[in-house]
């Protein structure tokens, strides 16, 4: 019987200053839940020539830069439920504060010390965002963390992190090399809304439904994120759940 394919998890890695080589693997981090979508936008830098206001007819425009490419993504973190050890960094065996997870994302927006030959210059690390065949290299120029739930001791338990990466040029599409097992259908093959929904029996949990449906190839955390389920241990009887949601949606804006 063939093994159930493992769900590809999005990952953030550090690059060198030339955006060529991956460095500092101890700083790499996998997301807890895969994002719902990715938004990629491209923009050229154009300007009207000086003195163009005195001319009749359409104004001429000229390119003044190489343009920009941006990636926007929202990541979710939750320590209220048991977290598989495979998704945790080795130095975080027992997490009771969600910011111990989100600080690994915040590392990539924190400017480093003086780069070689550039005194008094502070720049954040170069970042590579990977998810299956999707790859984006850039600098993290924005990060917003929302803490959404606190324990009795005042420790934050849930967080959403909105981050933006950018490159100061129009970049060509990059495809990370992935190894698909023979005969395995890649996730995202079914159009949204065409997969059959599963009705939750009374007293069921998302963990139990996911375990009983091994053909989905997804862990219960990703299914919870895709269905907007906040408490996977408290499902409403008759609640309809998509156990085979599309794993990735990319929004490209020109």
Secondary structure as UniProt FT lines:
FT   STRAND          11..15
FT   TURN            17..18
FT   STRAND          22..23
FT   HELIX           25..27
FT   STRAND          29..30
FT   STRAND          38..43
FT   STRAND          46..48
FT   TURN            50..51
FT   HELIX           52..54
FT   STRAND          61..63
FT   STRAND          68..78
FT   HELIX           85..87
FT   TURN            90..91
FT   HELIX           99..106
FT   HELIX           107..109
FT   TURN            116..117
FT   TURN            119..120
FT   STRAND          126..131
FT   TURN            132..133
FT   STRAND          134..150
FT   TURN            152..153
FT   STRAND          156..167
FT   STRAND          174..175
FT   TURN            182..183
FT   TURN            187..188
FT   TURN            192..193
FT   STRAND          198..199
FT   TURN            202..203
FT   HELIX           206..211
FT   HELIX           214..216
FT   HELIX           220..227
FT   TURN            232..233
FT   TURN            237..238
FT   STRAND          240..241
FT   TURN            243..244
FT   STRAND          250..253
//
